[in-house]
Amino acid sequence: MEVIHDKVNNRFVINIDGLDSFVEYSLNEKEMNLYHTYTPPQLRGKGLAEKVVRAAIEYAKENSLKVIPSCSYVAVFMQRHPEYSELLK
C-alpha cells in the first residue's frame, strides 16, 4: 500500500480497489493543518488512516512545518505518538 502525496488536491491518499482513504490539509510556509481524515467503511480497521496521517506528519517534519491537528483523528494520533510532539503548533 503506497501513500501518494496528491499536491493538487492537498491530501495524502491510499487507493485500494478504486476507494480512497485520505487526510486533507491546508498549508502555509510554516504550518500544515491536517483537518479531515476519511476511510471508506469497507476499508476501515486496516490501519489506512494511520498510514496517511503518518505520511503527512513525516512530510511536515521533513519540511520543518508545524502541525495543526484540527481533525479529531489526527489529534488522537498525535497524543498516541509523542515522538512527534515537537511538531505540534
The first five atom37 places (N, CA, C, CB, O) and aatype in JSON, in Angstrom:
{
  "aatype": [12, 6, 19, 9, 8, 3, 11, 19, 2, 2, 1, 13, 19, 9, 2, 9, 3, 7, 10, 3, 15, 13, 19, 6, 18, 15, 10, 2, 6, 11, 6, 12, 2, 10, 18, 8, 16, 18, 16, 14, 14, 5, 10, 1, 7, 11, 7, 10, 0, 6, 11, 19, 19, 1, 0, 0, 9, 6, 18, 0, 11, 6, 2, 15, 10, 11, 19, 9, 14, 15, 4, 15, 18, 19, 0, 19, 13, 12, 5, 1, 8, 14, 6, 18, 15, 6, 10, 10, 11],
  "atom_mask": [
    [1, 1, 1, 1, 1],
    [1, 1, 1, 1, 1],
    [1, 1, 1, 1, 1],
    [1, 1, 1, 1, 1],
    [1, 1, 1, 1, 1],
    [1, 1, 1, 1, 1],
    [1, 1, 1, 1, 1],
    [1, 1, 1, 1, 1],
    [1, 1, 1, 1, 1],
    [1, 1, 1, 1, 1],
    [1, 1, 1, 1, 1],
    [1, 1, 1, 1, 1],
    [1, 1, 1, 1, 1],
    [1, 1, 1, 1, 1],
    [1, 1, 1, 1, 1],
    [1, 1, 1, 1, 1],
    [1, 1, 1, 1, 1],
    [1, 1, 1, 0, 1],
    [1, 1, 1, 1, 1],
    [1, 1, 1, 1, 1],
    [1, 1, 1, 1, 1],
    [1, 1, 1, 1, 1],
    [1, 1, 1, 1, 1],
    [1, 1, 1, 1, 1],
    [1, 1, 1, 1, 1],
    [1, 1, 1, 1, 1],
    [1, 1, 1, 1, 1],
    [1, 1, 1, 1, 1],
    [1, 1, 1, 1, 1],
    [1, 1, 1, 1, 1],
    [1, 1, 1, 1, 1],
    [1, 1, 1, 1, 1],
    [1, 1, 1, 1, 1],
    [1, 1, 1, 1, 1],
    [1, 1, 1, 1, 1],
    [1, 1, 1, 1, 1],
    [1, 1, 1, 1, 1],
    [1, 1, 1, 1, 1],
    [1, 1, 1, 1, 1],
    [1, 1, 1, 1, 1],
    [1, 1, 1, 1, 1],
    [1, 1, 1, 1, 1],
    [1, 1, 1, 1, 1],
    [1, 1, 1, 1, 1],
    [1, 1, 1, 0, 1],
    [1, 1, 1, 1, 1],
    [1, 1, 1, 0, 1],
    [1, 1, 1, 1, 1],
    [1, 1, 1, 1, 1],
    [1, 1, 1, 1, 1],
    [1, 1, 1, 1, 1],
    [1, 1, 1, 1, 1],
    [1, 1, 1, 1, 1],
    [1, 1, 1, 1, 1],
    [1, 1, 1, 1, 1],
    [1, 1, 1, 1, 1],
    [1, 1, 1, 1, 1],
    [1, 1, 1, 1, 1],
    [1, 1, 1, 1, 1],
    [1, 1, 1, 1, 1],
    [1, 1, 1, 1, 1],
    [1, 1, 1, 1, 1],
    [1, 1, 1, 1, 1],
    [1, 1, 1, 1, 1],
    [1, 1, 1, 1, 1],
    [1, 1, 1, 1, 1],
    [1, 1, 1, 1, 1],
    [1, 1, 1, 1, 1],
    [1, 1, 1, 1, 1],
    [1, 1, 1, 1, 1],
    [1, 1, 1, 1, 1],
    [1, 1, 1, 1, 1],
    [1, 1, 1, 1, 1],
    [1, 1, 1, 1, 1],
    [1, 1, 1, 1, 1],
    [1, 1, 1, 1, 1],
    [1, 1, 1, 1, 1],
    [1, 1, 1, 1, 1],
    [1, 1, 1, 1, 1],
    [1, 1, 1, 1, 1],
    [1, 1, 1, 1, 1],
    [1, 1, 1, 1, 1],
    [1, 1, 1, 1, 1],
    [1, 1, 1, 1, 1],
    [1, 1, 1, 1, 1],
    [1, 1, 1, 1, 1],
    [1, 1, 1, 1, 1],
    [1, 1, 1, 1, 1],
    [1, 1, 1, 1, 1]
  ],
  "atom_positions": [
    [[0.84, -1.19, 0.0], [0.0, 0.0, 0.0], [0.88, 1.24, 0.0], [-0.95, 0.01, 1.22], [1.58, 1.52, 0.97]],
    [[0.82, 1.95, -1.07], [1.63, 3.15, -1.22], [0.8, 4.39, -0.9], [2.22, 3.23, -2.64], [-0.31, 4.55, -1.41]],
    [[1.36, 5.25, -0.06], [0.72, 6.54, 0.21], [1.22, 7.51, -0.85], [1.04, 7.05, 1.67], [2.42, 7.66, -1.06]],
    [[0.28, 8.17, -1.49], [0.6, 9.14, -2.54], [0.3, 10.54, -2.02], [-0.2, 8.86, -3.84], [-0.76, 10.79, -1.44]],
    [[1.26, 11.44, -2.23], [1.03, 12.84, -1.88], [0.4, 13.53, -3.09], [2.37, 13.55, -1.45], [1.08, 13.82, -4.08]],
    [[-0.88, 13.78, -3.0], [-1.65, 14.43, -4.06], [-1.61, 15.93, -3.79], [-3.13, 13.89, -4.12], [-2.5, 16.48, -3.14]],
    [[-0.57, 16.59, -4.3], [-0.37, 18.02, -4.02], [-1.46, 18.89, -4.66], [0.99, 18.47, -4.53], [-1.79, 19.95, -4.13]],
    [[-2.0, 18.45, -5.77], [-3.05, 19.22, -6.45], [-4.29, 19.36, -5.55], [-3.44, 18.55, -7.79], [-4.9, 20.43, -5.49]],
    [[-4.64, 18.27, -4.87], [-5.84, 18.27, -4.01], [-5.52, 18.39, -2.52], [-6.62, 17.01, -4.24], [-6.4, 18.21, -1.68]],
    [[-4.26, 18.69, -2.19], [-3.83, 18.86, -0.8], [-4.24, 17.7, 0.09], [-4.39, 20.15, -0.23], [-4.97, 17.88, 1.07]],
    [[-3.78, 16.51, -0.27], [-4.09, 15.35, 0.56], [-3.05, 14.25, 0.36], [-5.48, 14.82, 0.23], [-2.34, 14.21, -0.65]],
    [[-2.97, 13.39, 1.34], [-2.2, 12.16, 1.27], [-3.22, 11.05, 1.15], [-1.24, 11.97, 2.53], [-4.19, 11.0, 1.92]],
    [[-3.02, 10.14, 0.2], [-4.08, 9.18, -0.13], [-3.52, 7.79, -0.4], [-4.86, 9.66, -1.35], [-2.42, 7.63, -0.92]],
    [[-4.3, 6.78, -0.03], [-4.08, 5.4, -0.43], [-5.34, 4.98, -1.2], [-3.8, 4.44, 0.83], [-6.46, 5.14, -0.71]],
    [[-5.13, 4.45, -2.4], [-6.26, 3.98, -3.2], [-6.23, 2.46, -3.24], [-6.23, 4.58, -4.64], [-5.23, 1.86, -3.64]],
    [[-7.34, 1.84, -2.81], [-7.49, 0.39, -2.86], [-8.79, 0.08, -3.59], [-7.47, -0.24, -1.42], [-9.87, 0.49, -3.15]],
    [[-8.68, -0.63, -4.69], [-9.86, -1.03, -5.47], [-10.76, 0.16, -5.82], [-10.65, -2.07, -4.7], [-11.98, 0.05, -5.79]],
    [[-10.13, 1.28, -6.15], [-10.89, 2.46, -6.54], [-11.45, 3.29, -5.4], [0.0, 0.0, 0.0], [-12.16, 4.26, -5.63]],
    [[-11.14, 2.91, -4.16], [-11.62, 3.63, -2.98], [-10.45, 4.35, -2.32], [-12.32, 2.67, -1.97], [-9.38, 3.77, -2.13]],
    [[-10.67, 5.62, -1.97], [-9.6, 6.43, -1.38], [-9.76, 6.56, 0.13], [-9.58, 7.81, -2.01], [-10.84, 6.86, 0.63]],
    [[-8.66, 6.33, 0.82], [-8.52, 6.7, 2.23], [-7.55, 7.87, 2.22], [-7.99, 5.49, 3.15], [-6.53, 7.82, 1.53]],
    [[-7.85, 8.94, 2.97], [-7.02, 10.13, 2.84], [-7.05, 11.01, 4.09], [-7.45, 10.93, 1.64], [-7.93, 10.89, 4.94]],
    [[-6.05, 11.89, 4.14], [-6.05, 13.01, 5.07], [-5.86, 14.26, 4.22], [-4.92, 12.87, 6.19], [-4.98, 14.32, 3.37]],
    [[-6.71, 15.26, 4.46], [-6.64, 16.52, 3.73], [-5.95, 17.56, 4.6], [-8.05, 17.01, 3.32], [-6.01, 17.51, 5.82]],
    [[-5.29, 18.5, 3.94], [-4.55, 19.52, 4.66], [-4.61, 20.87, 3.96], [-3.1, 19.1, 4.84], [-4.89, 20.96, 2.76]],
    [[-4.34, 21.9, 4.74], [-4.05, 23.22, 4.17], [-2.62, 23.54, 4.61], [-5.1, 24.33, 4.65], [-2.13, 23.02, 5.61]],
    [[-1.99, 24.4, 3.86], [-0.56, 24.62, 4.06], [-0.23, 26.09, 3.9], [0.25, 23.78, 3.08], [-0.74, 26.76, 3.0]],
    [[0.63, 26.58, 4.77], [1.27, 27.86, 4.52], [2.77, 27.64, 4.69], [0.73, 29.0, 5.5], [3.19, 26.49, 4.85]],
    [[3.56, 28.67, 4.67], [5.01, 28.45, 4.66], [5.57, 27.87, 5.96], [5.7, 29.74, 4.38], [6.7, 27.4, 5.98]],
    [[4.79, 27.9, 7.05], [5.29, 27.4, 8.33], [4.45, 26.3, 8.96], [5.4, 28.53, 9.28], [4.9, 25.64, 9.89]],
    [[3.22, 26.1, 8.47], [2.29, 25.2, 9.14], [1.51, 24.33, 8.16], [1.33, 26.0, 9.99], [1.19, 24.73, 7.04]],
    [[1.21, 23.12, 8.64], [0.35, 22.2, 7.9], [-0.84, 21.88, 8.81], [1.12, 20.89, 7.46], [-0.67, 21.3, 9.88]],
    [[-2.03, 22.27, 8.37], [-3.24, 22.0, 9.13], [-3.87, 20.72, 8.57], [-4.23, 23.2, 9.06], [-4.38, 20.71, 7.45]],
    [[-3.84, 19.66, 9.38], [-4.46, 18.38, 8.98], [-5.9, 18.43, 9.5], [-3.67, 17.12, 9.56], [-6.14, 18.26, 10.69]],
    [[-6.84, 18.66, 8.6], [-8.2, 18.98, 9.03], [-9.27, 17.93, 8.73], [-8.6, 20.25, 8.41], [-10.39, 18.06, 9.22]],
    [[-8.96, 16.9, 7.93], [-10.01, 15.92, 7.62], [-9.38, 14.59, 7.23], [-10.93, 16.44, 6.49], [-8.54, 14.53, 6.33]],
    [[-9.79, 13.53, 7.9], [-9.35, 12.18, 7.58], [-10.58, 11.36, 7.23], [-8.56, 11.53, 8.78], [-11.63, 11.47, 7.87]],
    [[-10.44, 10.52, 6.19], [-11.58, 9.69, 5.79], [-11.09, 8.34, 5.29], [-12.4, 10.4, 4.69], [-10.12, 8.24, 4.54]],
    [[-11.78, 7.3, 5.74], [-11.59, 5.94, 5.22], [-12.96, 5.38, 4.9], [-10.82, 5.03, 6.25], [-13.85, 5.41, 5.76]],
    [[-13.17, 4.86, 3.69], [-14.47, 4.26, 3.36], [-14.8, 3.13, 4.34], [-14.46, 3.72, 1.9], [-13.91, 2.41, 4.78]],
    [[-16.08, 2.99, 4.69], [-16.48, 1.98, 5.68], [-15.94, 0.58, 5.4], [-17.98, 1.92, 5.76], [-15.53, -0.12, 6.32]],
    [[-15.93, 0.17, 4.14], [-15.49, -1.18, 3.82], [-13.98, -1.38, 3.97], [-15.9, -1.52, 2.42], [-13.5, -2.52, 3.92]],
    [[-13.22, -0.29, 4.15], [-11.77, -0.4, 4.32], [-11.32, -0.09, 5.74], [-11.08, 0.54, 3.36], [-10.12, -0.13, 6.02]],
    [[-12.23, 0.21, 6.62], [-11.87, 0.57, 7.99], [-11.31, -0.62, 8.75], [-13.08, 1.14, 8.74], [-11.64, -1.77, 8.45]],
    [[-10.47, -0.33, 9.72], [-9.88, -1.38, 10.54], [-8.62, -1.97, 9.94], [0.0, 0.0, 0.0], [-8.11, -2.97, 10.45]],
    [[-8.1, -1.38, 8.87], [-6.9, -1.9, 8.21], [-5.68, -1.01, 8.44], [-7.15, -2.04, 6.72], [-4.61, -1.26, 7.89]],
    [[-5.84, 0.05, 9.26], [-4.72, 0.94, 9.55], [-4.43, 1.96, 8.47], [0.0, 0.0, 0.0], [-3.35, 2.56, 8.46]],
    [[-5.36, 2.16, 7.55], [-5.11, 3.09, 6.44], [-5.05, 4.54, 6.89], [-6.19, 2.93, 5.39], [-4.2, 5.3, 6.42]],
    [[-5.94, 4.93, 7.79], [-5.92, 6.31, 8.28], [-4.59, 6.6, 8.96], [-7.09, 6.56, 9.28], [-4.0, 7.67, 8.76]],
    [[-4.11, 5.66, 9.75], [-2.81, 5.86, 10.41], [-1.7, 6.03, 9.38], [-2.49, 4.67, 11.33], [-0.82, 6.88, 9.56]],
    [[-1.72, 5.25, 8.32], [-0.68, 5.34, 7.3], [-0.67, 6.7, 6.61], [-0.87, 4.24, 6.26], [0.4, 7.29, 6.41]],
    [[-1.84, 7.22, 6.24], [-1.86, 8.51, 5.54], [-1.51, 9.65, 6.48], [-3.25, 8.75, 4.91], [-0.84, 10.6, 6.09]],
    [[-1.97, 9.56, 7.74], [-1.64, 10.62, 8.71], [-0.14, 10.6, 9.0], [-2.45, 10.43, 10.03], [0.49, 11.66, 9.05]],
    [[0.43, 9.43, 9.18], [1.88, 9.33, 9.44], [2.66, 9.91, 8.26], [2.3, 7.85, 9.7], [3.65, 10.62, 8.46]],
    [[2.24, 9.63, 7.05], [2.92, 10.17, 5.87], [2.86, 11.7, 5.85], [2.3, 9.61, 4.58], [3.85, 12.36, 5.53]],
    [[1.71, 12.25, 6.2], [1.56, 13.71, 6.24], [2.46, 14.32, 7.31], [0.11, 14.1, 6.49], [3.09, 15.35, 7.08]],
    [[2.51, 13.69, 8.47], [3.32, 14.21, 9.56], [4.81, 14.09, 9.23], [3.01, 13.46, 10.86], [5.59, 14.99, 9.55]],
    [[5.2, 13.01, 8.61], [6.59, 12.87, 8.17], [6.95, 13.94, 7.14], [6.84, 11.46, 7.59], [8.06, 14.47, 7.15]],
    [[6.01, 14.25, 6.25], [6.23, 15.32, 5.28], [6.44, 16.65, 6.0], [5.04, 15.42, 4.29], [7.34, 17.42, 5.66]],
    [[5.6, 16.92, 7.0], [5.75, 18.15, 7.79], [7.12, 18.2, 8.45], [4.63, 18.26, 8.85], [7.8, 19.22, 8.43]],
    [[7.52, 17.09, 9.03], [8.81, 17.01, 9.71], [9.96, 17.28, 8.74], [8.99, 15.64, 10.37], [10.86, 18.07, 9.04]],
    [[9.92, 16.64, 7.59], [10.98, 16.8, 6.58], [11.05, 18.23, 6.04], [10.74, 15.84, 5.42], [12.1, 18.67, 5.58]],
    [[9.93, 18.95, 6.11], [9.88, 20.31, 5.56], [9.83, 21.37, 6.64], [8.67, 20.45, 4.65], [9.48, 22.52, 6.37]],
    [[10.16, 21.0, 7.88], [10.22, 21.93, 9.02], [8.91, 22.7, 9.21], [11.37, 22.91, 8.84], [8.92, 23.91, 9.45]],
    [[7.8, 21.99, 9.1], [6.48, 22.59, 9.28], [5.91, 22.19, 10.63], [5.52, 22.18, 8.15], [6.14, 21.07, 11.09]],
    [[5.18, 23.08, 11.26], [4.42, 22.75, 12.46], [3.1, 22.11, 12.01], [4.17, 24.02, 13.35], [2.58, 22.42, 10.94]],
    [[2.57, 21.22, 12.84], [1.33, 20.52, 12.53], [0.2, 21.05, 13.4], [1.49, 18.99, 12.74], [0.33, 21.14, 14.62]],
    [[-0.9, 21.4, 12.76], [-2.13, 21.78, 13.46], [-3.1, 20.62, 13.3], [-2.74, 23.14, 12.89], [-3.58, 20.38, 12.19]],
    [[-3.39, 19.89, 14.38], [-4.25, 18.7, 14.29], [-5.73, 19.06, 14.44], [-3.86, 17.69, 15.36], [-6.34, 18.74, 15.46]],
    [[-6.31, 19.7, 13.44], [-7.72, 20.11, 13.51], [-8.67, 18.92, 13.46], [-8.05, 21.06, 12.36], [-9.76, 18.98, 14.03]],
    [[-8.28, 17.86, 12.8], [-9.09, 16.64, 12.72], [-8.94, 15.87, 14.02], [-8.66, 15.75, 11.5], [-7.84, 15.74, 14.55]],
    [[-10.05, 15.37, 14.55], [-10.0, 14.64, 15.82], [-9.14, 13.38, 15.72], [-11.42, 14.27, 16.26], [-8.45, 13.03, 16.68]],
    [[-9.16, 12.71, 14.58], [-8.32, 11.52, 14.42], [-6.84, 11.9, 14.51], [-8.61, 10.82, 13.07], [-6.06, 11.21, 15.16]],
    [[-6.47, 12.99, 13.85], [-5.07, 13.44, 13.88], [-4.68, 13.84, 15.3], [-4.85, 14.62, 12.91], [-3.56, 13.55, 15.73]],
    [[-5.56, 14.5, 16.03], [-5.27, 14.9, 17.41], [-4.98, 13.67, 18.27], [-6.44, 15.71, 18.0], [-4.04, 13.67, 19.06]],
    [[-5.8, 12.63, 18.14], [-5.58, 11.39, 18.9], [-4.27, 10.72, 18.46], [-6.77, 10.42, 18.71], [-3.52, 10.23, 19.3]],
    [[-4.01, 10.71, 17.17], [-2.75, 10.14, 16.67], [-1.56, 10.84, 17.32], [-2.68, 10.26, 15.12], [-0.62, 10.19, 17.76]],
    [[-1.61, 12.16, 17.37], [-0.5, 12.93, 17.95], [-0.33, 12.61, 19.44], [-0.74, 14.44, 17.75], [0.79, 12.54, 19.93]],
    [[-1.43, 12.42, 20.15], [-1.35, 12.06, 21.57], [-0.71, 10.68, 21.74], [-2.75, 12.09, 22.21], [0.04, 10.46, 22.69]],
    [[-1.01, 9.78, 20.85], [-0.5, 8.41, 20.94], [0.94, 8.26, 20.46], [-1.38, 7.49, 20.14], [1.58, 7.23, 20.7]],
    [[1.44, 9.29, 19.79], [2.8, 9.24, 19.24], [3.59, 10.46, 19.69], [2.75, 9.17, 17.69], [3.79, 11.4, 18.92]],
    [[4.05, 10.45, 20.94], [4.76, 11.6, 21.48], [6.07, 11.91, 20.74], [5.06, 11.37, 22.93], [6.63, 12.99, 20.92]],
    [[6.55, 10.99, 19.93], [7.76, 11.26, 19.16], [7.57, 12.4, 18.16], [8.2, 9.99, 18.42], [8.54, 12.95, 17.64]],
    [[6.31, 12.76, 17.9], [6.02, 13.88, 17.0], [5.61, 15.15, 17.74], [4.92, 13.49, 16.04], [5.21, 16.12, 17.11]],
    [[5.7, 15.16, 19.06], [5.18, 16.29, 19.84], [5.86, 17.62, 19.51], [5.34, 16.01, 21.32], [5.25, 18.68, 19.62]],
    [[7.13, 17.57, 19.09], [7.83, 18.81, 18.75], [7.26, 19.48, 17.51], [9.3, 18.54, 18.54], [7.55, 20.65, 17.25]],
    [[6.45, 18.76, 16.75], [5.84, 19.33, 15.55], [4.53, 20.05, 15.82], [5.61, 18.24, 14.55], [4.03, 20.79, 14.96]],
    [[3.96, 19.85, 17.01], [2.66, 20.44, 17.3], [2.72, 21.95, 17.34], [2.14, 19.92, 18.62], [3.67, 22.54, 17.87]],
    [[1.72, 22.57, 16.79], [1.57, 24.03, 16.81], [0.95, 24.43, 18.12], [0.7, 24.54, 15.62], [0.73, 25.62, 18.36]]
  ]
}
